[in-house]
Amino acid sequence: MSQLATAPRAQTAKQLQKIKHIKHVESAIRWHERQRRHKRKVADEAREAKKAAIEQVKWHNEHVRNRIWDARRHAREDWKLGPLRPNRAVGDEASRYGALEQDDFRRPDIPIKAQENRNKVQERKGLEIDYPIVINNERYFPFAKDDRVVVMKGKDKFKIGTVESINETSHEVVVKDLNMHYLDGRIFTFSSDDPDFQSKRIKEVPFPIKDIRLVIPYAYTNVVNSSTIQLQREVQEDVIVDKIHMERHTTGIDPFTGIDYGKDAFPEEHQFDPVTGKAIFHRYIAGTRHRIDWPHERADKNEDAGKNLAEEESQGGVRSLLTKARHPIDTYKQWKAKKEPVAEADQAEEETDVEERRIPRGLEEQPAETNDGTDTTIDKVEQGQNLVYSISHPPHPPQLFEELRAELFSMKDVDKDALKTVKEAERLALKEAEEQAKQKLIDSMKTPMQLRWELEQAKKPKYDPKNPTPPSESLLAYLGQHMESNGVKLTQKRRKQTNDAELD
C-alpha cells in the first residue's frame, strides 16, 4: 500500500469550522452549568437565611411576645377578681409553674453564611457591620470568656458580670450570676426517679449579644487644686465601651517567625494563630486607637509579672547580702542618699517596647466543663447544641420516622387498607372524644332551671312520625264540641264518635 493511502486525510475548512463550533458549544454548556451551580448555591443560601429569619420571628412571638401578653392578661384578671383570683399553679405541673422549658431559652440558630452575607451588604452600603465577624466559616466575637460586661436591658439592667460562655450558633452570651431564671428540671436529668432530681433549677439564661456592653478599667490623671498646692493623682475607674472596633493582626510581629515587620504587612498565610489556625484580632475603642486587651493577654501579663517578681525576690535577697558584706561603706552611702525617681516617660516607653515585642495570639479554645466526682450534666455536654430531640413532643429524631415507617410497611403487607383503617379509627375516636368533651363542658355550665326543664322533657313521651300515637276519645269529643260551637258541620263518623263520648 502506498504512503498516500496510509497518510491521514487532511481536514477541510468545513470540518474545521464544525469542530470549532462543537468546542464552542461544549464550552458554553460548561459555562452555563457553572452558572447554574452558582445560582443554585446563592438561592439555597438566600432560602436558608429567610428560613432562619422566619424562625427567629416565630420564636420571639411564641416565647417572648405571647408570654408578655399572657402575663399582662393574668395581672388584669387578678386585679379585677381580687381575693377571688384563681390559683394557676395546679395539677401535675404545679411544681414547675413559671419554669422555662428547653425551647423557651434556646433561640434558633443563625446560619453562618447568612451572617456573612448580611455583613457584606452592610459594608457595601457604608453602614456598621453586626458582630460576629465571619472569616473562613469562623465566627469572631468582640467578647471572650472572663470579660467584664454590663447588661443594658432586662431585669438586671446596669449590673456588671463576667462572661461565662458564648453560644456561637445563636449569638448569645451567658453572664455569670445574671439573668437567673427557673428552668424545668427535666432538662438536666432524663428520669424523675433520680435522687438528685429537682422540679425546678435556677440557672443563667443567655443574653443576646446586642444587650451587653464591655466594661474596662480606664486610668486617667485627676488634678486637685487647693489654696496652697496642686495635687495630681492617678485614678482608675470602670468605663463602658459602647462600640468596639475589631481589626485583624496583619502588621507588626509575625506570629509564626517572631520577626517584627513594623508597619509593613507580613505574609497573608501567617495572619493566623499557629496553634488554633484562627485569625488574630485586636479590639479597640471605636474612634480611638486605645487597644483593649483580651482576657488571655491580661492573664499572660500577670503571670509574667509574678514570675519576674519571684525571681527578683529569690535572687535579689542573696545578692544584697553579699553586696552589703563586701562593700559596707558604699551600702551606707546608698542608704543615706536619696533615690532618684524613674522618669514616667522612660518607664512608659519601656513598657510599650515590652508590649510590642510580645508575639500576639488568638483566642484559646476552652475545654468542656466537667464536675469532679459526679456525672456531667446535659447542659455541659451539649454546650453548642441548640436542639435536643425528644420522643414525647416534636421535633422528633430522624430515626423515629424510619422505625414508624417500617412498622406501617409491615402492616401494609398483611392488609393493604390497614393504614386507612387505623386512620379512620383514630379519626372517629378523636371525634367522639371531642363530642364528649364538648357535651361535658355544656353540662357544667347549665343552671338548675335548665336541668329541671330537661328532666321534665325527658318524662314526656317522644313523638315518632312513623308510628304516631292515636288521639284519645276525650280529645276527640272536645274537638267535636269545639267544631259544633263554631258552626262546623259534623260528618256521620264524627257525630257517632261524639255521641259515644257523651254516653260514656
C-alpha positions in Angstrom: 0.0 0.0 0.0 1.4 3.4 -0.9 2.2 6.1 1.6 -0.6 8.4 0.2 -3.2 5.8 1.1 -2.0 5.4 4.7 -1.4 9.1 5.4 -4.2 10.8 7.4 -6.6 12.7 5.3 -6.4 16.5 5.6 -9.4 18.2 7.2 -11.3 20.6 5.1 -12.3 24.1 6.1 -15.9 22.9 6.7 -14.8 20.2 9.1 -12.5 22.6 11.0 -15.4 25.0 11.3 -17.6 22.2 12.6 -15.0 21.1 15.2 -14.7 24.8 16.3 -18.4 25.1 16.6 -18.6 21.9 18.7 -15.9 23.1 21.1 -17.7 26.4 21.4 -21.0 24.7 22.2 -19.3 22.4 24.8 -17.6 25.4 26.5 -20.9 27.2 26.5 -22.6 24.2 28.2 -19.9 24.0 30.8 -20.2 27.8 31.5 -24.0 27.5 31.9 -23.5 24.5 34.2 -21.2 26.6 36.4 -23.6 29.5 36.4 -26.5 27.2 37.4 -24.5 25.7 40.2 -23.6 29.2 41.4 -27.2 30.4 41.2 -28.4 27.3 43.0 -25.9 27.9 45.8 -26.9 31.5 46.1 -30.6 30.6 46.1 -30.0 27.9 48.8 -28.2 30.4 50.9 -31.0 33.0 50.5 -33.6 30.4 51.3 -31.7 29.3 54.4 -31.3 32.9 55.5 -35.0 33.6 55.0 -36.0 30.4 56.9 -33.7 31.4 59.8 -35.2 34.9 59.9 -38.8 33.5 60.0 -37.8 31.1 62.7 -36.4 34.0 64.8 -39.6 35.9 64.4 -41.7 32.9 65.3 -39.6 32.1 68.3 -39.8 35.7 69.5 -43.6 35.8 69.0 -44.2 32.5 70.7 -41.8 32.6 73.6 -41.4 36.4 74.3 -44.3 38.4 73.0 -47.1 35.9 73.8 -45.7 35.3 77.2 -45.7 39.0 78.0 -49.3 39.3 76.7 -50.4 36.4 78.9 -48.7 37.8 81.9 -50.4 41.2 81.5 -53.8 39.5 80.9 -53.4 37.4 84.1 -52.4 40.5 86.0 -55.5 42.3 84.9 -57.7 39.4 85.8 -56.1 39.0 89.2 -56.6 42.8 89.9 -60.3 42.6 88.8 -61.1 39.4 90.8 -59.2 40.5 93.9 -59.4 37.7 96.6 -61.3 35.5 94.1 -58.3 35.3 91.7 -57.6 31.8 90.6 -54.6 29.7 91.6 -52.9 28.8 88.3 -50.2 26.6 89.8 -52.4 23.4 90.0 -52.3 19.9 88.6 -49.3 17.8 87.8 -47.3 20.7 86.6 -47.8 22.8 89.7 -44.3 22.3 91.0 -42.9 23.5 87.6 -45.2 26.5 87.2 -43.2 29.5 85.9 -40.2 27.4 84.9 -38.8 27.8 81.4 -38.7 24.8 79.2 -36.0 23.9 76.8 -37.4 25.8 73.8 -38.0 28.9 75.9 -34.4 29.9 76.3 -32.7 28.3 73.3 -33.0 30.6 70.3 -32.9 29.3 66.7 -29.5 29.1 65.1 -28.3 31.8 62.8 -26.6 30.4 59.7 -23.0 31.4 59.3 -23.5 32.2 55.6 -26.5 34.5 56.4 -24.4 36.4 58.9 -21.5 36.8 56.4 -23.8 38.0 53.6 -25.6 40.5 55.9 -22.2 42.0 56.9 -21.2 42.2 53.2 -24.4 44.1 52.4 -23.9 46.5 55.4 -20.3 47.1 54.4 -21.3 47.8 50.8 -23.9 50.4 52.0 -21.3 52.1 54.2 -23.0 51.0 57.4 -21.5 49.4 60.5 -21.3 45.6 60.4 -23.0 43.5 63.0 -20.9 41.2 65.2 -19.8 38.5 64.9 -17.3 38.8 62.0 -17.2 35.8 59.7 -13.9 34.8 58.1 -13.3 31.3 56.6 -16.5 30.0 58.1 -15.4 31.0 61.6 -17.2 33.5 63.8 -15.2 36.1 65.8 -17.0 37.9 68.6 -15.9 41.2 70.4 -16.3 39.4 73.7 -14.4 36.4 75.2 -14.7 34.3 78.3 -13.7 36.2 81.6 -14.5 39.6 80.0 -16.4 42.0 82.3 -19.7 43.2 80.7 -22.7 45.3 81.8 -26.3 44.5 81.0 -28.2 47.2 79.1 -31.7 45.6 79.1 -33.9 43.4 81.3 -34.4 42.9 85.0 -30.6 43.0 85.6 -30.1 46.3 83.8 -26.8 48.1 84.6 -25.4 45.2 86.5 -21.9 44.1 85.8 -20.8 40.5 85.5 -18.3 38.2 83.9 -18.8 36.3 80.7 -19.0 32.6 81.4 -19.6 31.3 77.8 -20.5 32.3 74.3 -23.1 30.4 72.2 -21.7 31.0 68.7 -24.6 29.5 66.8 -27.3 31.7 68.3 -25.1 34.8 69.0 -25.8 34.8 72.7 -23.6 35.4 75.8 -24.0 33.8 79.2 -23.1 36.1 82.1 -22.2 34.6 85.4 -24.9 35.0 88.1 -27.0 37.4 86.0 -30.4 36.8 84.3 -31.2 33.9 86.6 -34.4 32.0 85.8 -36.1 28.9 86.9 -35.6 26.1 84.4 -37.5 22.8 84.1 -35.6 20.1 85.9 -36.3 17.6 83.2 -33.7 19.4 81.0 -30.9 18.3 83.2 -32.0 14.8 84.1 -33.9 12.3 82.0 -35.6 10.4 84.8 -37.6 11.8 87.7 -36.6 8.8 89.8 -33.1 10.2 90.1 -32.3 11.1 93.8 -30.9 14.5 92.6 -33.9 15.3 90.5 -35.4 18.8 91.1 -38.6 20.0 89.5 -37.1 23.5 89.0 -33.5 24.6 88.9 -32.2 28.2 88.9 -29.6 28.9 86.2 -28.3 31.7 84.0 -30.2 32.4 80.7 -28.1 33.8 77.9 -28.3 37.4 76.7 -28.4 38.5 73.1 -25.1 40.0 72.1 -26.7 43.4 71.4 -27.9 43.7 75.0 -24.5 43.8 76.7 -21.5 46.2 76.6 -17.9 45.7 77.5 -16.5 47.2 80.8 -12.8 48.0 81.1 -10.6 49.8 83.6 -9.6 53.2 82.4 -6.7 55.2 84.0 -6.5 59.0 84.0 -4.9 61.8 85.9 -7.1 63.7 88.4 -5.9 67.2 89.3 -6.9 68.5 92.7 -6.4 72.3 93.2 -6.3 73.8 96.7 -5.4 77.1 98.1 -1.8 76.1 98.7 -0.8 73.2 96.5 -1.9 71.4 93.3 -2.1 67.6 93.5 -2.1 65.1 90.7 -3.0 61.5 91.2 -3.7 58.5 89.0 -7.3 57.4 89.1 -8.6 54.1 87.6 -12.3 53.7 87.0 -14.6 51.3 85.2 -15.9 52.7 81.9 -18.5 51.2 79.5 -17.4 50.8 75.9 -20.4 51.5 73.7 -18.8 50.4 70.4 -15.9 48.1 69.8 -13.8 48.1 66.6 -12.0 44.9 65.7 -9.0 44.8 63.3 -7.0 41.8 62.1 -3.4 41.5 63.1 -1.6 42.0 59.7 1.3 44.2 60.6 4.0 44.1 63.3 5.2 40.8 64.7 4.8 37.7 62.7 3.1 35.0 64.9 5.0 32.2 63.2 8.5 33.6 62.9 8.5 36.4 65.6 10.0 38.8 63.1 8.9 42.5 63.5 7.8 43.9 60.2 6.9 47.3 61.7 4.1 49.0 59.7 4.5 46.6 56.8 2.2 43.6 56.4 3.7 40.2 56.9 2.7 37.2 54.6 -1.0 36.5 54.3 -0.6 32.8 55.2 1.0 33.9 58.5 -2.0 36.0 59.6 -3.4 33.2 61.7 -2.7 31.7 65.1 -0.1 28.9 64.7 -1.9 26.8 67.4 -5.6 27.2 66.6 -5.4 28.2 63.0 -7.9 31.1 63.5 -7.5 34.7 62.6 -5.9 37.0 65.2 -7.9 40.1 66.0 -7.2 43.3 68.1 -10.1 45.2 69.5 -10.1 49.0 70.0 -12.5 51.6 71.4 -14.4 52.8 68.4 -13.0 56.1 67.1 -9.7 55.8 69.0 -6.5 53.7 68.9 -6.9 52.7 72.6 -6.4 48.9 72.4 -8.4 46.6 74.7 -6.5 43.5 75.9 -8.1 40.1 75.6 -8.6 38.2 78.8 -5.8 35.7 78.0 -3.4 38.6 77.3 -4.1 40.0 80.8 -3.5 36.6 82.3 -0.2 36.3 80.4 0.9 39.7 81.7 0.0 38.9 85.3 1.8 35.5 85.0 5.0 37.2 83.6 4.9 39.9 86.3 4.6 37.2 89.0 7.5 35.2 87.7 9.7 38.2 87.4 8.9 39.4 90.9 9.5 35.9 92.3 12.9 35.7 90.5 13.9 39.2 91.8 13.0 38.3 95.3 14.8 35.0 95.3 18.0 36.3 93.6 17.9 39.8 95.0 18.0 38.7 98.6 21.2 36.7 98.2 22.9 39.4 96.1 22.0 42.2 98.5 23.5 40.3 101.5 26.8 39.6 99.6 27.0 43.3 98.4 26.4 44.6 102.0 29.1 42.3 103.3 31.7 43.2 100.7 31.1 46.9 100.5 29.7 48.2 103.7 30.7 51.9 103.1 29.1 52.0 99.7 26.0 50.5 101.2 25.8 53.1 103.9 26.2 55.9 101.2 23.5 54.5 99.1 21.2 54.2 102.1 21.8 57.9 103.1 21.4 59.2 99.5 18.0 60.0 98.1 16.8 57.7 95.4 16.1 59.5 92.1 12.6 58.7 90.7 12.5 57.0 87.3 11.1 59.2 84.6 7.5 58.3 83.7 8.2 58.7 80.0 11.1 56.3 80.1 9.0 53.8 82.1 6.1 54.1 79.7 8.4 53.7 76.7 9.9 50.6 78.2 6.5 49.1 78.9 5.5 49.9 75.3 8.6 48.1 73.9 7.9 45.0 76.0 4.3 45.0 74.8 5.3 45.4 71.2 7.8 42.6 71.4 5.2 40.1 72.7 4.0 37.7 70.0 0.2 38.1 69.5 -2.0 35.1 69.8 -5.6 34.3 69.0 -8.4 33.2 71.4 -7.8 29.9 73.1 -10.4 27.2 72.8 -11.9 26.3 76.2 -12.5 22.6 77.0 -15.9 21.4 78.1 -16.6 22.0 81.8 -17.0 18.9 83.9 -18.0 18.2 87.5 -15.4 16.3 89.5 -16.7 13.2 91.3 -20.2 13.3 89.6 -21.7 12.8 86.2 -21.6 15.7 83.8 -25.0 17.3 83.3 -26.6 17.5 79.9 -26.2 21.3 79.6 -22.5 21.0 80.0 -22.1 18.1 77.5 -24.3 19.7 74.8 -22.9 23.3 75.0 -23.1 24.1 71.4 -26.2 22.1 70.6 -29.4 24.2 70.5 -31.7 21.4 69.6 -32.2 18.3 71.7 -34.7 15.8 70.2 -37.4 14.3 72.3 -39.8 11.4 71.6 -42.6 13.0 73.7 -43.1 16.1 71.5 -42.0 17.3 68.1 -39.5 17.7 66.5 -38.7 14.1 66.8 -35.3 12.4 66.0 -35.0 11.3 62.3 -34.5 7.7 63.3 -38.0 7.6 64.8 -39.7 8.1 61.4 -37.8 5.2 59.9 -39.0 2.9 62.7 -42.6 4.1 62.3 -42.4 3.8 58.5 -41.1 0.2 58.8 -44.0 -0.7 61.2 -46.5 0.7 58.7 -45.0 -1.1 55.8 -45.2 -4.4 57.7 -48.9 -3.7 58.4 -49.5 -3.0 54.6 -48.0 -6.4 53.7 -50.8 -8.0 55.7 -53.6 -5.7 54.8 -53.4 -3.0 52.1 -56.1 -0.9 53.8 -54.6 -1.2 57.2 -53.3 2.3 57.2 -56.7 3.7 56.2 -58.4 1.6 58.8 -56.1 2.8 61.5 -56.5 6.4 60.5 -60.3 6.1 60.3 -60.5 4.5 63.7 -58.2 7.3 65.1 -60.4 10.0 63.5 -63.6 8.5 64.9 -62.1 8.1 68.3 -60.8 11.7 68.2 -64.2 13.0 67.0 -66.1 11.1 69.8 -63.7 12.4 72.4 -64.2 15.9 71.2 -68.0 15.5 71.3 -67.9 14.1 74.8 -65.6 16.9 76.0 -67.9 19.5 74.3 -71.0 17.9 75.9 -69.3 17.8 79.3 -68.4 21.4 79.1 -72.0 22.3 78.2 -73.4 20.3 81.1 -71.1 22.0 83.5 -72.5 25.4 82.6 -76.2 24.6 83.0 -78.4 26.3 85.6 -80.8 24.4 87.9 -83.8 25.6 85.9 -82.3 24.2 82.7 -81.7 20.9 84.4 -85.3 20.8 85.7 -86.6 21.6 82.3 -84.6 18.8 80.8 -85.9 16.3 83.3 -89.5 17.3 82.5 -88.9 17.0 78.8 -87.4 13.5 79.4 -90.6 12.4 81.1 -92.8 13.4 78.2 -93.5 10.7 75.6 -91.4 11.1 72.4 -93.2 11.7 69.1 -92.5 9.1 66.4 -93.7 10.3 62.9 -93.7 6.7 61.6 -95.9 5.3 64.5 -97.9 8.3 65.8 -99.9 7.8 69.0 -103.7 7.7 68.2 -105.7 10.6 69.9 -107.8 9.7 73.0 -111.6 9.6 73.0 -111.9 12.6 75.3 -109.8 14.7 73.0 -112.0 13.8 70.0 -115.1 14.7 72.0 -113.7 18.0 72.9 -112.7 18.7 69.4 -116.3 17.8 68.2 -117.9 20.2 70.7 -115.5 22.9 69.6 -116.2 22.4 66.0 -120.0 22.4 66.6 -119.9 25.6 68.6 -118.0 27.3 65.8 -120.5 26.1 63.1 -118.6 23.3 61.6 -120.7 20.6 60.2 -120.1 17.2 61.7 -119.9 14.2 59.4 -121.7 11.0 60.3 -118.5 9.4 61.5 -117.6 12.4 63.7 -121.2 12.6 65.1 -121.2 8.9 66.0 -117.9 9.4 67.9 -119.3 12.4 69.7 -122.4 10.6 70.8 -120.4 7.6 72.0 -118.2 10.0 74.0 -121.3 11.7 75.6 -122.9 8.3 76.6 -119.7 7.4 78.3 
